[in-house]
Amino acid sequence: MATRGKNKRYTKEIKLEAVRRVLENDESVQSVVDDMGIRHRDNVYVWIKKYKKNGNIAFERSIGKTQGISYSPSIDDEVKELRMEVDTLKKYLEILQQGG
């Protein structure tokens, strides 16, 4: 664990271990916090929520920039392209529905 002032940064492995112990081993959050030396139990609740939403990738560095998920540039480009395609298809559908 790296420390910066009062804030501790926890590694991906520590976060996953804490989440695994709570979800798979049915350990209480408080016992995991005490055993692993995690500063705040709220951290574990946040990690569990992120894990349930995004799985193992929840703790990758790129996660969290926009709406909890940040994609690689190639995926960003693909998403933009697909959005443009959807917009084009919507316009085409409007034209067809108007009898054009």
Secondary structure, DSSP 4 states (H G I P E B T S, - for coil): -EEETTEEE--HHHHHHHHHHHHTS---HHHHHHHHT-S-HHHHHHHHHHHHHHGGGGGSTTTTSSTT----HHHHHHHHHHHHHHHHHHHHHHHHHTT-
